[in-house]
Amino acid sequence: MTETRTDLPPREVWDVRQAAAFLGMSDRTLQRLDETGEGPPRVQLSTRRVGYLRGDIDAWLKQRRSSSKAAA
């Protein structure tokens, strides 16, 4: 099994498995978030393959953290 590195530059592109592992969720959970429009922005790499930019994931996490504080 390949370990997910967290020291990669923000422009690094991760596949679904790598992005989900970084976020601490299953691949399917990330796919569900994507289907509902609630997940981080994705990049369509080919007809059947998507990826996630590290910088977009970081920004998505920051946004979710901010909106969690506002709801509390």
PQR file with spaces between the fields and no chain letter, atoms N, CA, C, O and H, PARSE charges and radii, in Angstrom:
ATOM       1  N    MET     1       0.847   -1.184    0.000 -0.4000 1.5000
ATOM       2  CA   MET     1       0.000    0.000    0.000 -0.0000 2.0000
ATOM       3  C    MET     1       0.887    1.239    0.000  0.5500 1.7000
ATOM       4  O    MET     1       1.881    1.301    0.723 -0.5500 1.4000
ATOM       5  N    THR     2       0.527    2.207   -0.802 -0.4000 1.5000
ATOM       6  CA   THR     2       1.294    3.433   -0.922 -0.0000 2.0000
ATOM       7  C    THR     2       0.876    4.415    0.160  0.5500 1.7000
ATOM       8  O    THR     2      -0.315    4.623    0.395 -0.5500 1.4000
ATOM       9  H    THR     2      -0.280    2.157   -1.390  0.4000 1.0000
ATOM      10  N    GLU     3       1.849    5.010    0.809 -0.4000 1.5000
ATOM      11  CA   GLU     3       1.545    6.015    1.828 -0.0000 2.0000
ATOM      12  C    GLU     3       1.254    7.344    1.161  0.5500 1.7000
ATOM      13  O    GLU     3       1.858    7.674    0.140 -0.5500 1.4000
ATOM      14  H    GLU     3       2.816    4.841    0.618  0.4000 1.0000
ATOM      15  N    THR     4       0.337    8.108    1.726 -0.4000 1.5000
ATOM      16  CA   THR     4       0.022    9.441    1.228 -0.0000 2.0000
ATOM      17  C    THR     4       0.973   10.430    1.872  0.5500 1.7000
ATOM      18  O    THR     4       1.091   10.501    3.095 -0.5500 1.4000
ATOM      19  H    THR     4      -0.154    7.841    2.555  0.4000 1.0000
ATOM      20  N    ARG     5       1.643   11.185    1.033 -0.4000 1.5000
ATOM      21  CA   ARG     5       2.566   12.196    1.550 -0.0000 2.0000
ATOM      22  C    ARG     5       1.806   13.493    1.807  0.5500 1.7000
ATOM      23  O    ARG     5       0.960   13.894    1.008 -0.5500 1.4000
ATOM      24  H    ARG     5       1.547   11.128    0.039  0.4000 1.0000
ATOM      25  N    THR     6       2.106   14.133    2.903 -0.4000 1.5000
ATOM      26  CA   THR     6       1.455   15.408    3.210 -0.0000 2.0000
ATOM      27  C    THR     6       2.390   16.592    3.014  0.5500 1.7000
ATOM      28  O    THR     6       2.014   17.733    3.283 -0.5500 1.4000
ATOM      29  H    THR     6       2.793   13.808    3.552  0.4000 1.0000
ATOM      30  N    ASP     7       3.618   16.326    2.541 -0.4000 1.5000
ATOM      31  CA   ASP     7       4.586   17.404    2.334 -0.0000 2.0000
ATOM      32  C    ASP     7       4.679   17.809    0.865  0.5500 1.7000
ATOM      33  O    ASP     7       5.671   18.405    0.447 -0.5500 1.4000
ATOM      34  H    ASP     7       3.923   15.399    2.322  0.4000 1.0000
ATOM      35  N    LEU     8       3.650   17.490    0.083 -0.4000 1.5000
ATOM      36  CA   LEU     8       3.667   17.793   -1.340 -0.0000 2.0000
ATOM      37  C    LEU     8       3.257   19.240   -1.596  0.5500 1.7000
ATOM      38  O    LEU     8       2.520   19.826   -0.803 -0.5500 1.4000
ATOM      39  H    LEU     8       2.844   17.006    0.422  0.4000 1.0000
ATOM      40  N    PRO     9       3.733   19.818   -2.701 -0.5600 1.5000
ATOM      41  CA   PRO     9       3.355   21.194   -3.015  0.2800 2.0000
ATOM      42  C    PRO     9       1.872   21.301   -3.349  0.5500 1.7000
ATOM      43  O    PRO     9       1.259   20.308   -3.741 -0.5500 1.4000
ATOM      44  N    PRO    10       1.278   22.496   -3.201 -0.5600 1.5000
ATOM      45  CA   PRO    10      -0.155   22.696   -3.439  0.2800 2.0000
ATOM      46  C    PRO    10      -0.620   22.328   -4.845  0.5500 1.7000
ATOM      47  O    PRO    10      -1.807   22.063   -5.033 -0.5500 1.4000
ATOM      48  N    ARG    11       0.257   22.300   -5.827 -0.4000 1.5000
ATOM      49  CA   ARG    11      -0.163   21.977   -7.195 -0.0000 2.0000
ATOM      50  C    ARG    11      -0.119   20.482   -7.482  0.5500 1.7000
ATOM      51  O    ARG    11      -0.424   20.055   -8.595 -0.5500 1.4000
ATOM      52  H    ARG    11       1.221   22.515   -5.675  0.4000 1.0000
ATOM      53  N    GLU    12       0.248   19.709   -6.517 -0.4000 1.5000
ATOM      54  CA   GLU    12       0.258   18.263   -6.690 -0.0000 2.0000
ATOM      55  C    GLU    12      -1.156   17.773   -6.949  0.5500 1.7000
ATOM      56  O    GLU    12      -2.091   18.218   -6.282 -0.5500 1.4000
ATOM      57  H    GLU    12       0.496   20.057   -5.613  0.4000 1.0000
ATOM      58  N    VAL    13      -1.333   16.867   -7.902 -0.4000 1.5000
ATOM      59  CA   VAL    13      -2.644   16.303   -8.214 -0.0000 2.0000
ATOM      60  C    VAL    13      -2.741   14.925   -7.579  0.5500 1.7000
ATOM      61  O    VAL    13      -1.891   14.063   -7.803 -0.5500 1.4000
ATOM      62  H    VAL    13      -0.573   16.506   -8.443  0.4000 1.0000
ATOM      63  N    TRP    14      -3.784   14.728   -6.786 -0.4000 1.5000
ATOM      64  CA   TRP    14      -4.028   13.442   -6.138 -0.0000 2.0000
ATOM      65  C    TRP    14      -5.207   12.762   -6.783  0.5500 1.7000
ATOM      66  O    TRP    14      -6.152   13.422   -7.216 -0.5500 1.4000
ATOM      67  H    TRP    14      -4.474   15.428   -6.604  0.4000 1.0000
ATOM      68  N    ASP    15      -5.161   11.430   -6.852 -0.4000 1.5000
ATOM      69  CA   ASP    15      -6.330   10.694   -7.315 -0.0000 2.0000
ATOM      70  C    ASP    15      -7.318   10.581   -6.154  0.5500 1.7000
ATOM      71  O    ASP    15      -7.038   11.038   -5.046 -0.5500 1.4000
ATOM      72  H    ASP    15      -4.394   10.894   -6.500  0.4000 1.0000
ATOM      73  N    VAL    16      -8.465    9.973   -6.414 -0.4000 1.5000
ATOM      74  CA   VAL    16      -9.517    9.876   -5.395 -0.0000 2.0000
ATOM      75  C    VAL    16      -8.995    9.177   -4.143  0.5500 1.7000
ATOM      76  O    VAL    16      -9.255    9.628   -3.027 -0.5500 1.4000
ATOM      77  H    VAL    16      -8.692    9.602   -7.315  0.4000 1.0000
ATOM      78  N    ARG    17      -8.271    8.095   -4.318 -0.4000 1.5000
ATOM      79  CA   ARG    17      -7.771    7.333   -3.173 -0.0000 2.0000
ATOM      80  C    ARG    17      -6.823    8.173   -2.304  0.5500 1.7000
ATOM      81  O    ARG    17      -6.929    8.167   -1.078 -0.5500 1.4000
ATOM      82  H    ARG    17      -8.060    7.728   -5.224  0.4000 1.0000
ATOM      83  N    GLN    18      -5.908    8.885   -2.945 -0.4000 1.5000
ATOM      84  CA   GLN    18      -4.954    9.707   -2.201 -0.0000 2.0000
ATOM      85  C    GLN    18      -5.654   10.865   -1.490  0.5500 1.7000
ATOM      86  O    GLN    18      -5.364   11.149   -0.328 -0.5500 1.4000
ATOM      87  H    GLN    18      -5.822    8.889   -3.941  0.4000 1.0000
ATOM      88  N    ALA    19      -6.573   11.530   -2.188 -0.4000 1.5000
ATOM      89  CA   ALA    19      -7.290   12.657   -1.581 -0.0000 2.0000
ATOM      90  C    ALA    19      -8.135   12.185   -0.407  0.5500 1.7000
ATOM      91  O    ALA    19      -8.164   12.832    0.640 -0.5500 1.4000
ATOM      92  H    ALA    19      -6.808   11.299   -3.132  0.4000 1.0000
ATOM      93  N    ALA    20      -8.822   11.059   -0.577 -0.4000 1.5000
ATOM      94  CA   ALA    20      -9.661   10.533    0.497 -0.0000 2.0000
ATOM      95  C    ALA    20      -8.809   10.151    1.708  0.5500 1.7000
ATOM      96  O    ALA    20      -9.189   10.432    2.845 -0.5500 1.4000
ATOM      97  H    ALA    20      -8.799   10.533   -1.428  0.4000 1.0000
ATOM      98  N    ALA    21      -7.672    9.519    1.473 -0.4000 1.5000
ATOM      99  CA   ALA    21      -6.793    9.135    2.577 -0.0000 2.0000
ATOM     100  C    ALA    21      -6.296   10.375    3.326  0.5500 1.7000
ATOM     101  O    ALA    21      -6.246   10.376    4.556 -0.5500 1.4000
ATOM     102  H    ALA    21      -7.363    9.291    0.550  0.4000 1.0000
ATOM     103  N    PHE    22      -5.936   11.414    2.601 -0.4000 1.5000
ATOM     104  CA   PHE    22      -5.482   12.649    3.232 -0.0000 2.0000
ATOM     105  C    PHE    22      -6.581   13.255    4.092  0.5500 1.7000
ATOM     106  O    PHE    22      -6.317   13.780    5.174 -0.5500 1.4000
ATOM     107  H    PHE    22      -5.977   11.413    1.602  0.4000 1.0000
ATOM     108  N    LEU    23      -7.831   13.177    3.598 -0.4000 1.5000
ATOM     109  CA   LEU    23      -8.966   13.748    4.319 -0.0000 2.0000
ATOM     110  C    LEU    23      -9.482   12.836    5.424  0.5500 1.7000
ATOM     111  O    LEU    23     -10.329   13.247    6.217 -0.5500 1.4000
ATOM     112  H    LEU    23      -8.045   12.750    2.719  0.4000 1.0000
ATOM     113  N    GLY    24      -8.982   11.604    5.488 -0.4000 1.5000
ATOM     114  CA   GLY    24      -9.411   10.681    6.530 -0.0000 2.0000
ATOM     115  C    GLY    24     -10.787   10.103    6.289  0.5500 1.7000
ATOM     116  O    GLY    24     -11.538    9.863    7.234 -0.5500 1.4000
ATOM     117  H    GLY    24      -8.293   11.270    4.844  0.4000 1.0000
ATOM     118  N    MET    25     -11.128    9.876    5.015 -0.4000 1.5000
ATOM     119  CA   MET    25     -12.430    9.311    4.677 -0.0000 2.0000
ATOM     120  C    MET    25     -12.246    8.248    3.607  0.5500 1.7000
ATOM     121  O    MET    25     -11.171    8.114    3.023 -0.5500 1.4000
ATOM     122  H    MET    25     -10.518   10.071    4.247  0.4000 1.0000
ATOM     123  N    SER    26     -13.304    7.501    3.362 -0.4000 1.5000
ATOM     124  CA   SER    26     -13.240    6.471    2.327 -0.0000 2.0000
ATOM     125  C    SER    26     -13.345    7.113    0.942  0.5500 1.7000
ATOM     126  O    SER    26     -13.810    8.243    0.789 -0.5500 1.4000
ATOM     127  H    SER    26     -14.177    7.610    3.836  0.4000 1.0000
ATOM     128  N    ASP    27     -12.900    6.358   -0.051 -0.4000 1.5000
ATOM     129  CA   ASP    27     -13.033    6.822   -1.432 -0.0000 2.0000
ATOM     130  C    ASP    27     -14.495    7.118   -1.754  0.5500 1.7000
ATOM     131  O    ASP    27     -14.814    8.130   -2.378 -0.5500 1.4000
ATOM     132  H    ASP    27     -12.523    5.440    0.073  0.4000 1.0000
ATOM     133  N    ARG    28     -15.373    6.224   -1.319 -0.4000 1.5000
ATOM     134  CA   ARG    28     -16.801    6.361   -1.617 -0.0000 2.0000
ATOM     135  C    ARG    28     -17.393    7.608   -0.962  0.5500 1.7000
ATOM     136  O    ARG    28     -18.238    8.273   -1.562 -0.5500 1.4000
ATOM     137  H    ARG    28     -15.113    5.402   -0.811  0.4000 1.0000
ATOM     138  N    THR    29     -16.968    7.933    0.250 -0.4000 1.5000
ATOM     139  CA   THR    29     -17.464    9.148    0.907 -0.0000 2.0000
ATOM     140  C    THR    29     -17.057   10.382    0.113  0.5500 1.7000
ATOM     141  O    THR    29     -17.862   11.295   -0.072 -0.5500 1.4000
ATOM     142  H    THR    29     -16.282    7.392    0.737  0.4000 1.0000
ATOM     143  N    LEU    30     -15.827   10.417   -0.352 -0.4000 1.5000
ATOM     144  CA   LEU    30     -15.373   11.549   -1.164 -0.0000 2.0000
ATOM     145  C    LEU    30     -16.169   11.614   -2.462  0.5500 1.7000
ATOM     146  O    LEU    30     -16.529   12.702   -2.910 -0.5500 1.4000
ATOM     147  H    LEU    30     -15.173    9.676   -0.201  0.4000 1.0000
ATOM     148  N    GLN    31     -16.448   10.466   -3.070 -0.4000 1.5000
ATOM     149  CA   GLN    31     -17.245   10.448   -4.289 -0.0000 2.0000
ATOM     150  C    GLN    31     -18.665   10.947   -4.027  0.5500 1.7000
ATOM     151  O    GLN    31     -19.233   11.665   -4.850 -0.5500 1.4000
ATOM     152  H    GLN    31     -16.155    9.582   -2.706  0.4000 1.0000
ATOM     153  N    ARG    32     -19.234   10.574   -2.894 -0.4000 1.5000
ATOM     154  CA   ARG    32     -20.583   11.062   -2.546 -0.0000 2.0000
ATOM     155  C    ARG    32     -20.588   12.577   -2.358  0.5500 1.7000
ATOM     156  O    ARG    32     -21.492   13.267   -2.829 -0.5500 1.4000
ATOM     157  H    ARG    32     -18.773    9.990   -2.225  0.4000 1.0000
ATOM     158  N    LEU    33     -19.572   13.085   -1.668 -0.4000 1.5000
ATOM     159  CA   LEU    33     -19.469   14.535   -1.494 -0.0000 2.0000
ATOM     160  C    LEU    33     -19.376   15.229   -2.848  0.5500 1.7000
ATOM     161  O    LEU    33     -19.971   16.287   -3.058 -0.5500 1.4000
ATOM     162  H    LEU    33     -18.838   12.524   -1.285  0.4000 1.0000
ATOM     163  N    ASP    34     -18.631   14.628   -3.755 -0.4000 1.5000
ATOM     164  CA   ASP    34     -18.493   15.186   -5.094 -0.0000 2.0000
ATOM     165  C    ASP    34     -19.838   15.174   -5.829  0.5500 1.7000
ATOM     166  O    ASP    34     -20.201   16.154   -6.479 -0.5500 1.4000
ATOM     167  H    ASP    34     -18.148   13.769   -3.584  0.4000 1.0000
ATOM     168  N    GLU    35     -20.564   14.081   -5.727 -0.4000 1.5000
ATOM     169  CA   GLU    35     -21.861   13.951   -6.402 -0.0000 2.0000
ATOM     170  C    GLU    35     -22.871   14.989   -5.919  0.5500 1.7000
ATOM     171  O    GLU    35     -23.706   15.453   -6.695 -0.5500 1.4000
ATOM     172  H    GLU    35     -20.269   13.284   -5.199  0.4000 1.0000
ATOM     173  N    THR    36     -22.796   15.349   -4.647 -0.4000 1.5000
ATOM     174  CA   THR    36     -23.734   16.331   -4.091 -0.0000 2.0000
ATOM     175  C    THR    36     -23.223   17.764   -4.193  0.5500 1.7000
ATOM     176  O    THR    36     -23.928   18.703   -3.825 -0.5500 1.4000
ATOM     177  H    THR    36     -22.117   14.972   -4.017  0.4000 1.0000
ATOM     178  N    GLY    37     -22.002   17.935   -4.689 -0.4000 1.5000
ATOM     179  CA   GLY    37     -21.429   19.268   -4.816 -0.0000 2.0000
ATOM     180  C    GLY    37     -20.847   19.806   -3.521  0.5500 1.7000
ATOM     181  O    GLY    37     -20.532   20.992   -3.431 -0.5500 1.4000
ATOM     182  H    GLY    37     -21.429   17.172   -4.988  0.4000 1.0000
ATOM     183  N    GLU    38     -20.701   18.956   -2.524 -0.4000 1.5000
ATOM     184  CA   GLU    38     -20.196   19.389   -1.223 -0.0000 2.0000
ATOM     185  C    GLU    38     -18.704   19.142   -1.041  0.5500 1.7000
ATOM     186  O    GLU    38     -18.122   19.605   -0.060 -0.5500 1.4000
ATOM     187  H    GLU    38     -20.956   17.992   -2.597  0.4000 1.0000
ATOM     188  N    GLY    39     -18.079   18.431   -1.956 -0.4000 1.5000
ATOM     189  CA   GLY    39     -16.669   18.078   -1.830 -0.0000 2.0000
ATOM     190  C    GLY    39     -15.754   19.144   -2.388  0.5500 1.7000
ATOM     191  O    GLY    39     -16.210   20.160   -2.914 -0.5500 1.4000
ATOM     192  H    GLY    39     -18.551   18.055   -2.753  0.4000 1.0000
ATOM     193  N    PRO    40     -14.453   18.905   -2.268 -0.5600 1.5000
ATOM     194  CA   PRO    40     -13.487   19.847   -2.841  0.2800 2.0000
ATOM     195  C    PRO    40     -13.584   19.839   -4.366  0.5500 1.7000
ATOM     196  O    PRO    40     -14.017   18.847   -4.953 -0.5500 1.4000
ATOM     197  N    PRO    41     -13.186   20.928   -5.006 -0.5600 1.5000
ATOM     198  CA   PRO    41     -13.227   20.976   -6.473  0.2800 2.0000
ATOM     199  C    PRO    41     -12.360   19.865   -7.063  0.5500 1.7000
ATOM     200  O    PRO    41     -11.306   19.529   -6.523 -0.5500 1.4000
ATOM     201  N    ARG    42     -12.815   19.313   -8.158 -0.4000 1.5000
ATOM     202  CA   ARG    42     -12.043   18.257   -8.797 -0.0000 2.0000
ATOM     203  C    ARG    42     -11.601   18.699  -10.180  0.5500 1.7000
ATOM     204  O    ARG    42     -12.145   19.639  -10.758 -0.5500 1.4000
ATOM     205  H    ARG    42     -13.671   19.586   -8.596  0.4000 1.0000
ATOM     206  N    VAL    43     -10.607   18.003  -10.692 -0.4000 1.5000
ATOM     207  CA   VAL    43     -10.073   18.260  -12.025 -0.0000 2.0000
ATOM     208  C    VAL    43     -10.365   17.025  -12.867  0.5500 1.7000
ATOM     209  O    VAL    43     -10.005   15.912  -12.481 -0.5500 1.4000
ATOM     210  H    VAL    43     -10.165   17.239  -10.222  0.4000 1.0000
ATOM     211  N    GLN    44     -11.008   17.208  -14.002 -0.4000 1.5000
ATOM     212  CA   GLN    44     -11.294   16.090  -14.901 -0.0000 2.0000
ATOM     213  C    GLN    44     -10.026   15.818  -15.702  0.5500 1.7000
ATOM     214  O    GLN    44      -9.689   16.582  -16.606 -0.5500 1.4000
ATOM     215  H    GLN    44     -11.301   18.112  -14.315  0.4000 1.0000
ATOM     216  N    LEU    45      -9.323   14.738  -15.380 -0.4000 1.5000
ATOM     217  CA   LEU    45      -8.048   14.424  -16.010 -0.0000 2.0000
ATOM     218  C    LEU    45      -8.233   13.702  -17.340  0.5500 1.7000
ATOM     219  O    LEU    45      -7.434   13.877  -18.260 -0.5500 1.4000
ATOM     220  H    LEU    45      -9.597   14.117  -14.645  0.4000 1.0000
ATOM     221  N    SER    46      -9.259   12.911  -17.440 -0.4000 1.5000
ATOM     222  CA   SER    46      -9.608   12.223  -18.686 -0.0000 2.0000
ATOM     223  C    SER    46     -11.090   11.886  -18.606  0.5500 1.7000
ATOM     224  O    SER    46     -11.774   12.299  -17.670 -0.5500 1.4000
ATOM     225  H    SER    46      -9.908   12.769  -16.692  0.4000 1.0000
ATOM     226  N    THR    47     -11.577   11.152  -19.567 -0.4000 1.5000
ATOM     227  CA   THR    47     -12.998   10.811  -19.591 -0.0000 2.0000
ATOM     228  C    THR    47     -13.429   10.065  -18.337  0.5500 1.7000
ATOM     229  O    THR    47     -14.531   10.279  -17.831 -0.5500 1.4000
ATOM     230  H    THR    47     -11.022   10.817  -20.327  0.4000 1.0000
ATOM     231  N    ARG    48     -12.567    9.192  -17.838 -0.4000 1.5000
ATOM     232  CA   ARG    48     -12.933    8.338  -16.704 -0.0000 2.0000
ATOM     233  C    ARG    48     -12.132    8.613  -15.437  0.5500 1.7000
ATOM     234  O    ARG    48     -12.262    7.875  -14.461 -0.5500 1.4000
ATOM     235  H    ARG    48     -11.673    9.017  -18.250  0.4000 1.0000
ATOM     236  N    ARG    49     -11.323    9.640  -15.430 -0.4000 1.5000
ATOM     237  CA   ARG    49     -10.438    9.855  -14.279 -0.0000 2.0000
ATOM     238  C    ARG    49     -10.490   11.296  -13.796  0.5500 1.7000
ATOM     239  O    ARG    49     -10.404   12.235  -14.588 -0.5500 1.4000
ATOM     240  H    ARG    49     -11.218   10.240  -16.223  0.4000 1.0000
ATOM     241  N    VAL    50     -10.632   11.456  -12.486 -0.4000 1.5000
ATOM     242  CA   VAL    50     -10.609   12.793  -11.876 -0.0000 2.0000
ATOM     243  C    VAL    50      -9.450   12.868  -10.891  0.5500 1.7000
ATOM     244  O    VAL    50      -8.928   11.848  -10.439 -0.5500 1.4000
ATOM     245  H    VAL    50     -10.702   10.694  -11.843  0.4000 1.0000
ATOM     246  N    GLY    51      -9.064   14.082  -10.574 -0.4000 1.5000
ATOM     247  CA   GLY    51      -8.016   14.309   -9.591 -0.0000 2.0000
ATOM     248  C    GLY    51      -8.375   15.518   -8.748  0.5500 1.7000
ATOM     249  O    GLY    51      -9.325   16.244   -9.042 -0.5500 1.4000
ATOM     250  H    GLY    51      -9.488   14.910  -10.941  0.4000 1.0000
ATOM     251  N    TYR    52      -7.611   15.715   -7.716 -0.4000 1.5000
ATOM     252  CA   TYR    52      -7.823   16.830   -6.794 -0.0000 2.0000
ATOM     253  C    TYR    52      -6.500   17.538   -6.580  0.5500 1.7000
ATOM     254  O    TYR    52      -5.490   16.897   -6.288 -0.5500 1.4000
ATOM     255  H    TYR    52      -6.839   15.125   -7.478  0.4000 1.0000
ATOM     256  N    LEU    53      -6.499   18.858   -6.723 -0.4000 1.5000
ATOM     257  CA   LEU    53      -5.294   19.639   -6.444 -0.0000 2.0000
ATOM     258  C    LEU    53      -5.150   19.805   -4.940  0.5500 1.7000
ATOM     259  O    LEU    53      -6.120   20.093   -4.239 -0.5500 1.4000
ATOM     260  H    LEU    53      -7.319   19.378   -6.960  0.4000 1.0000
ATOM     261  N    ARG    54      -3.945   19.622   -4.460 -0.4000 1.5000
ATOM     262  CA   ARG    54      -3.682   19.750   -3.020 -0.0000 2.0000
ATOM     263  C    ARG    54      -4.122   21.118   -2.510  0.5500 1.7000
ATOM     264  O    ARG    54      -4.716   21.217   -1.437 -0.5500 1.4000
ATOM     265  H    ARG    54      -3.157   19.388   -5.030  0.4000 1.0000
ATOM     266  N    GLY    55      -3.839   22.157   -3.260 -0.4000 1.5000
ATOM     267  CA   GLY    55      -4.238   23.504   -2.852 -0.0000 2.0000
ATOM     268  C    GLY    55      -5.745   23.658   -2.742  0.5500 1.7000
ATOM     269  O    GLY    55      -6.235   24.348   -1.847 -0.5500 1.4000
ATOM     270  H    GLY    55      -3.356   22.077   -4.133  0.4000 1.0000
ATOM     271  N    ASP    56      -6.487   23.020   -3.645 -0.4000 1.5000
ATOM     272  CA   ASP    56      -7.949   23.080   -3.585 -0.0000 2.0000
ATOM     273  C    ASP    56      -8.477   22.345   -2.358  0.5500 1.7000
ATOM     274  O    ASP    56      -9.441   22.784   -1.730 -0.5500 1.4000
ATOM     275  H    ASP    56      -6.090   22.460   -4.371  0.4000 1.0000
ATOM     276  N    ILE    57      -7.845   21.234   -2.022 -0.4000 1.5000
ATOM     277  CA   ILE    57      -8.255   20.485   -0.829 -0.0000 2.0000
ATOM     278  C    ILE    57      -7.978   21.313    0.424  0.5500 1.7000
ATOM     279  O    ILE    57      -8.812   21.367    1.328 -0.5500 1.4000
ATOM     280  H    ILE    57      -7.062   20.878   -2.531  0.4000 1.0000
ATOM     281  N    ASP    58      -6.824   21.950    0.482 -0.4000 1.5000
ATOM     282  CA   ASP    58      -6.497   22.798    1.634 -0.0000 2.0000
ATOM     283  C    ASP    58      -7.508   23.939    1.772  0.5500 1.7000
ATOM     284  O    ASP    58      -7.972   24.233    2.874 -0.5500 1.4000
ATOM     285  H    ASP    58      -6.147   21.906   -0.252  0.4000 1.0000
ATOM     286  N    ALA    59      -7.845   24.579    0.650 -0.4000 1.5000
ATOM     287  CA   ALA    59      -8.818   25.683    0.681 -0.0000 2.0000
ATOM     288  C    ALA    59     -10.196   25.186    1.103  0.5500 1.7000
ATOM     289  O    ALA    59     -10.892   25.860    1.862 -0.5500 1.4000
ATOM     290  H    ALA    59      -7.467   24.340   -0.245  0.4000 1.0000
ATOM     291  N    TRP    60     -10.595   24.013    0.618 -0.4000 1.5000
ATOM     292  CA   TRP    60     -11.889   23.421    0.981 -0.0000 2.0000
ATOM     293  C    TRP    60     -11.939   23.134    2.478  0.5500 1.7000
ATOM     294  O    TRP    60     -12.945   23.408    3.131 -0.5500 1.4000
ATOM     295  H    TRP    60     -10.030   23.465    0.001  0.4000 1.0000
ATOM     296  N    LEU    61     -10.860   22.586    3.019 -0.4000 1.5000
ATOM     297  CA   LEU    61     -10.810   22.320    4.462 -0.0000 2.0000
ATOM     298  C    LEU    61     -10.902   23.614    5.262  0.5500 1.7000
ATOM     299  O    LEU    61     -11.607   23.681    6.268 -0.5500 1.4000
ATOM     300  H    LEU    61     -10.042   22.363    2.488  0.4000 1.0000
ATOM     301  N    LYS    62     -10.197   24.625    4.817 -0.4000 1.5000
ATOM     302  CA   LYS    62     -10.221   25.916    5.511 -0.0000 2.0000
ATOM     303  C    LYS    62     -11.631   26.507    5.486  0.5500 1.7000
ATOM     304  O    LYS    62     -12.092   27.052    6.489 -0.5500 1.4000
ATOM     305  H    LYS    62      -9.624   24.571    4.000  0.4000 1.0000
ATOM     306  N    GLN    63     -12.308   26.401    4.357 -0.4000 1.5000
ATOM     307  CA   GLN    63     -13.679   26.905    4.232 -0.0000 2.0000
ATOM     308  C    GLN    63     -14.620   26.150    5.168  0.5500 1.7000
ATOM     309  O    GLN    63     -15.465   26.759    5.824 -0.5500 1.4000
ATOM     310  H    GLN    63     -11.933   25.958    3.543  0.4000 1.0000
ATOM     311  N    ARG    64     -14.478   24.840    5.230 -0.4000 1.5000
ATOM     312  CA   ARG    64     -15.339   24.037    6.098 -0.0000 2.0000
ATOM     313  C    ARG    64     -15.063   24.358    7.562  0.5500 1.7000
ATOM     314  O    ARG    64     -15.983   24.354    8.381 -0.5500 1.4000
ATOM     315  H    ARG    64     -13.792   24.345    4.697  0.4000 1.0000
ATOM     316  N    ARG    65     -13.834   24.629    7.892 -0.4000 1.5000
ATOM     317  CA   ARG    65     -13.502   24.991    9.264 -0.0000 2.0000
ATOM     318  C    ARG    65     -14.149   26.329    9.624  0.5500 1.7000
ATOM     319  O    ARG    65     -14.691   26.485   10.719 -0.5500 1.4000
ATOM     320  H    ARG    65     -13.086   24.632    7.228  0.4000 1.0000
ATOM     321  N    SER    66     -14.093   27.281    8.715 -0.4000 1.5000
ATOM     322  CA   SER    66     -14.693   28.592    8.955 -0.0000 2.0000
ATOM     323  C    SER    66     -16.207   28.486    9.077  0.5500 1.7000
ATOM     324  O    SER    66     -16.801   29.111    9.956 -0.5500 1.4000
ATOM     325  H    SER    66     -13.653   27.155    7.826  0.4000 1.0000
ATOM     326  N    SER    67     -16.848   27.693    8.195 -0.4000 1.5000
ATOM     327  CA   SER    67     -18.304   27.591    8.249 -0.0000 2.0000
ATOM     328  C    SER    67     -18.753   26.816    9.488  0.5500 1.7000
ATOM     329  O    SER    67     -19.863   27.034    9.973 -0.5500 1.4000
ATOM     330  H    SER    67     -16.366   27.186    7.481  0.4000 1.0000
ATOM     331  N    SER    68     -17.920   25.922   10.007 -0.4000 1.5000
ATOM     332  CA   SER    68     -18.250   25.200   11.235 -0.0000 2.0000
ATOM     333  C    SER    68     -18.278   26.162   12.419  0.5500 1.7000
ATOM     334  O    SER    68     -19.141   26.052   13.290 -0.5500 1.4000
ATOM     335  H    SER    68     -17.019   25.745    9.613  0.4000 1.0000
ATOM     336  N    LYS    69     -17.345   27.094   12.451 -0.4000 1.5000
ATOM     337  CA   LYS    69     -17.302   28.073   13.537 -0.0000 2.0000
ATOM     338  C    LYS    69     -18.527   28.979   13.494  0.5500 1.7000
ATOM     339  O    LYS    69     -19.081   29.335   14.534 -0.5500 1.4000
ATOM     340  H    LYS    69     -16.644   27.183   11.743  0.4000 1.0000
ATOM     341  N    ALA    70     -18.952   29.354   12.272 -0.4000 1.5000
ATOM     342  CA   ALA    70     -20.097   30.244   12.131 -0.0000 2.0000
ATOM     343  C    ALA    70     -21.386   29.561   12.581  0.5500 1.7000
ATOM     344  O    ALA    70     -22.288   30.214   13.106 -0.5500 1.4000
ATOM     345  H    ALA    70     -18.502   29.065   11.427  0.4000 1.0000
ATOM     346  N    ALA    71     -21.470   28.248   12.376 -0.4000 1.5000
ATOM     347  CA   ALA    71     -22.682   27.500   12.758 -0.0000 2.0000
ATOM     348  C    ALA    71     -22.767   27.271   14.256  0.5500 1.7000
ATOM     349  O    ALA    71     -23.857   27.063   14.787 -0.5500 1.4000
ATOM     350  H    ALA    71     -20.738   27.717   11.949  0.4000 1.0000
ATOM     351  N    ALA    72     -21.631   27.307   14.949 -0.4000 1.5000
ATOM     352  CA   ALA    72     -21.606   27.015   16.386 -0.0000 2.0000
ATOM     353  C    ALA    72     -22.115   28.153   17.228  0.5500 1.7000
ATOM     354  O    ALA    72     -22.151   28.047   18.454 -0.5500 1.4000
ATOM     355  H    ALA    72     -20.745   27.477   14.518  0.4000 1.0000
